[in-house]
Amino acid sequence: MYRHLLVPLDNSPLAVETVRKAVQFARDLGATITFFHAREDYAATSDGALLRITAPDEFRQGVAGEARAILSKAEVVAREAKVAHKSLAVTSSRPYEAIVDAAEASGCDLIFMASHGRHGLKGLVLGSQTQKVLQHSAIPVLVAAVESNIPRNLALATIGDEHRSLAAVIHGLEHVVREARATGRPPSFSLLRAIVHYIAEFPERLHHPKEDAYLFKKLRERTSELDATLDELQRQHIEGRDNVTALARAIARYEADPAGGFEGFAAAVEHFAADQMAHMRLETKVILPAAMQHLTAVDWTEIGHAFAANGDPRFSIDDDQEFRQLFARILTMAPADVVRGTRGADVAA
C-alpha cells in the first residue's frame, strides 16, 4: 500500500479541494504527504531581473512568498488531521518535469493530482499538468476528480482557504511565542506588526463582514434552526475586534519593555488563538454543513461571488489582493518552520 504521497499544488480553487481529498486519503492509509509547488523563474523575466537589482527584499518576497503561502495553507489541513507532512518548492518552467523529479527525489510511491470533475480525457486535460505527468511518470499517479466549477464548491473552497490562511498566521504567532520563550530573545516586532495588521484588516474587515452579510444572512432566510448559533458567531465577530486591539496593545507594551512585557504578550496570543480556533471550528463543523443542507444553488452563487470577487461595494477587490500579498510577505518574513505547529483546529472546509 502507498506510504508517501507527493501532492502538487498551485494557487487555484482546484488545489484547495485537492488538499482536502489528499489528506483524507493519506490519513486512511497512514501515509506521509509531501506538498509540492513548482514556481516560475521570476528572475528570468524582465520585471523580476530589474526588481532583483532595485529592490532585493521585494524580489525575495515575490519569489518565495506565494509558494510559502500555498504550502502553509496545505499544512494547516494536514496538521488538523494529524497526517505527517513536509513541503517542497522549486523553481521550474516545466511543472510536470519538476513534479516527476520531486516525487522520485523524495522517495514517493504515489503522485496524487486532481482534474476537474468531468468524464473522459477532457477532464484530465483540464487538470493543467496532470496529463503530462501521467505520460512521463514511472511512479503511479492517482487522479482525483474535483468539481471545482460548481458554485457551492467554489464558495466552500474560498471560505475554507480563508480559514486556512488565518490558521496559518495564528500558528505562526504561537511559534513566535514559543521561540521567544525558549531563547529569551525578543522576536521581530516588524513581523508582529505585520501579523496584527493582517488579522485586523483581513479577517476582521473582509472575511467576517462577508460571513455576516451573505452566508449567515442566507442561512437565517432558509432556516431558524441555527439562529442561536449564528447569534453567538456574530457576537464573537464583535468580540474578535476587541481581542485584536488587545493583542496590538500587548505587542506595543512588549516592544517598549522586552524584559517585562513578554508574559502579557504571550497571554494575549494564547487568548486570541484559542478564541479564533474555536470560532472557526464552530463554523466548519456546524454552519458549513448546515449551509450545504439548506442553501440553494442561487444562494451559493451569490455567496461565492461575494467571497471570491468581493461582490459588494463595501469590499474592495484591490484590498483583497493586498491582503493576499501581505499574507505571503508575513510567511516570507517568518522562520521556515513558522507554520508547522502542533495545534489541531478543524478549520478547513
N, C-alpha and C positions, 0 to 999 in steps of 0.2 A: 504494500500500500504506500501511497505517496507520503513523504515525510517533510519535504521542503519545497514550498511554492514560491515562484517568482511572480509578482503581481505588478505588471507595468501600468503606470498611471499618467494621465495628463490632467489638465485643468478644465474638465468638462462635466456636465451632468451625468454622462455615461460612467465616468470614473467614480463618482460618488456612490452610485449603486453597485459598481463593481467591487469596491472595497467591502461593502456590507456583505455581499454574497461570498467573496473570497474568505473573509474572516469566519463566517458561519461554516463554510466548507472545511477550513483548516481546523476549527475547533472540533468539529465532528471527527476528524481524522487524528487529532492530536498532533498536527503538523506545525512546522515553523513557517513564517512568511518573511520573504524579503520584498519590501515595497521598492519599486524601481521607477525612476523618471529620467528620460533622455531629453536634455535641454539643447536648444540650438546653440551654435557657436556665436554668441553675441559679439565677441571681439572681431569676428570676421566681417561684420557689417560695417558700413561707413560710419553710422551713428555710434556703434559700440567702440570702434577704434578711436574716434575722437573723444568720446567720454572717458575712455581708459586713460587718456593723457590729461584731459582738462579737469576731470572730477573722479579720481580713482575710488573714493569711498562710494559714490553713487554708482559707479560701474560695478563694484563688488556686490552691492545690494541688488543691482539689476541681474547679475549673473546667478547669484546664489539664492536670492530671496524667494522667488516664485517656486523653485524646486523645494526649498525647505518648507514653504507653506503647504504645498501639495502633500508632501510626505508626512509632515507633522500631523495633519488632519487625519490621514490614514492611520497613523499610530494611535490616535485617540480611540478609534474603533477597536483596534486590536487589543489595546490596553484594557478597555472595558470588558472584553470577552476573555481576558487572561490568556491570550494567544501569544506565544513567543514570536518576536518580530525584530527586524532591523530594517534599515533603509539605505538606499544607494542611489546616487545621482551621477550621471556622466554627461559630458558634452559630446553631441553627435549630430551630424546632419542626415544620418540614415538610421532612424529609430529602430527599425526591425533588426538590423545587424547588431545594434547595441543591446537589444533585448536578448537575442540569442547568445551573444558573448557573455552577458551578465549572468544568465542562467547557468551557463557552463562554468564560469569562474567561481560562482557562489555555491556550486555543488547542488543545484536544484534538480529535482526529479520531475517537476511539472511546472509548466507555464500556464498561469490562469489569466485568461483575457476575456474580453467581452465584445459582443456585437450588438447592434440594435436588434430588438426582438421581432425580427421579420424572418420569414421562412426562406430557405434556399440560399443560393450563392449571393444574391443581392444583399442579404442581411450580413453575411460575412464581410463582403467588400466594404460596407458602410462602417465596419469596425475599425476604420483607419488602417493601422499597420497589421491588423490581425491576419489577413490573408497572406501577407508576405512572410510573417513568422511561421505560419502553417507550412509554407512551401520550403523554408530553409532550416527549420529546427530539427535536430536529431532527438531532442527531448520532447516527450509528449506535451501536447497543448490541449487544454480544456477550454472550450469556448462557451461562455455562459450568455444566454440571451437576456438582454436588459431592455425593458420597454421604457426607454428614457424620453420618448416623444409623447407619451400620454400626459395630459395636463396634470392629473393628480400626482403622478410620479415626478414630474418636473418640479412641482411645488414642494413635495416632500423632500426631494433631493436638495433643493435650495435651503429650506428650513434646517434640514439636518446638517448641511455644510456649514451654515452659520453657527449652529450649536457647536460643531466640532472646532471651529475657529476660536470661539470663546473658551472652550475647554482646553485647547492647546495653550492659549495665553495664560489661563489660570494655572495650569500645570507648570508653566514657566515661572510664574510668580512664586509658586510654592517652592520651586527649585532654588530660586534666588534666596529665599529664607533659609533653606537647608544649607546652602553653600556658605552664607554669611555666618550662620551659627557654627558650622564646622570649622571654618577658617579664622573666624574672628575679624575678618576684613569686611568693610562696607562694600556693597555692590555698586554697580554703575548707576548713579542716580539719573543719568540721561535715559538709560534703559527703563528705569522705573517710571519716569515721567511719560515716556512714550507708551508704556503699557497702560497707565491710567488714562491717558488721552484716548487711546483706542477703545478702552472699556466704556469710558464716559460718552464717547461720540458714536460708536458703532452700535453696541447692544442697546444702550440707553436711548439714543436719539433716532436710530433707524430700525433695529430689529424689533424691540419691544413695542414701539408705536404701530408697526405694521401688524404685529400679532393682535393688538387690541382692535385696530381698525378693520381688519379683514378676517383673520382666522377666528378670533373669539366672537366677533360680531356675527359671522355666518353661522357659527355653532349655536349661538343664542337664538337665531332665527329658526333653526331646524329642530331644536330640542331644548327642553327646560331641565333635562336630567343633570346637566353639568353646570348649572348656574352657580352653585355654591363653590365648586372648584374654580370656575372662571373668576368669580369674585376674589377668591384667595390669590390666584395668579396675578390679577390686576393690582391687588394690594401689594404683592411682592414687587411688581414693577415700580410702584411708587417708592417703596422702602429701598429698593435697589439703588435708586439715585442718591438716597441718603448714605448708603453704605459706600458708594464710590467717593462721595465727598469726604467721608471719614477716612477712607483709605488714602486719599490725596493729602489730607492733613497729617496723617501718621507718617507719610513719606517725607513731607516737609520738615516735621519735627526730627525725624531720623537724620536727615541731611544736615540740619542745623546742629544736632548733637549726636554724632555717630556712636559715642560711647554709651549714652543713656537712652537713646531713642529706639534701639533695636527691638526690645520686647514689645513696645507699643505697636511698632510696625508689624511684627510677626503676628500679634493678636488680631490686628485689623485684616491682615491677609487671610488668616485662618477663618475668621468670621465671614468675610466676603466670599471666599471659596466655598465654604460649606453651604451658604445660602444659595449661591448661584448654581451649584451642582444639584442641590435638592430641587430647585426651581426647574431646571432643565429635565431632571428625571421625571418630575410630575407631568410635564408637557409630553415627554416622549412615551411614557408608559400609560398615560390616561387620555390626554387630549388628542394626540395624533391618531391613535386607534379609533377613538370615538368619531373624529372627523372623517376617517375613512369609511365609517359605517353610515354617517348621517348626511354628509355633504354631497351635492350633485356635481355633475361634470361642469356645469356652468359656474358653480361656486369655485371649483378648483382652478378653472381658467382665470377667474378674477384674482384669486389668491396668488396663483403662480405668477401672473403678470405683475402684481404688486411687489412680490419679493424679488423676482428676477430682473424686472425692468423699472422698479420704482414707479409704478403706475399711478401714483397720487401726487398732485402738485406740491404737497408738503415735503416730499422726499426728492432729493437731487441726485440724478444719476452720476454727476461729477463727484459728489461726496462719496457715493458708493465705491467708485473707482479709487478714490483717495484712500479709503479705509482698507481696501484690498492691498494696496501698496504699503500702507502703514503696517498691516499685519505681517507682510513679508519682511519689512525692514526690522520689525521687532525680533523676529526669529533669526535674522541675519546678525543682529547685534548681540544676541544671546549666546551662551555657550552651546556647543554642538549637541549636548545631551539635554538641553533645557526642556524639551517636551517629552522626555522619557521618564515620566514619574510613575507612581505605582497606584494611584487612586483609581478605583473603578467607579464610573459615574453614570453609565447608562444614558448617555446624552445623544447618541447617534440615531437619527430617524432611519 
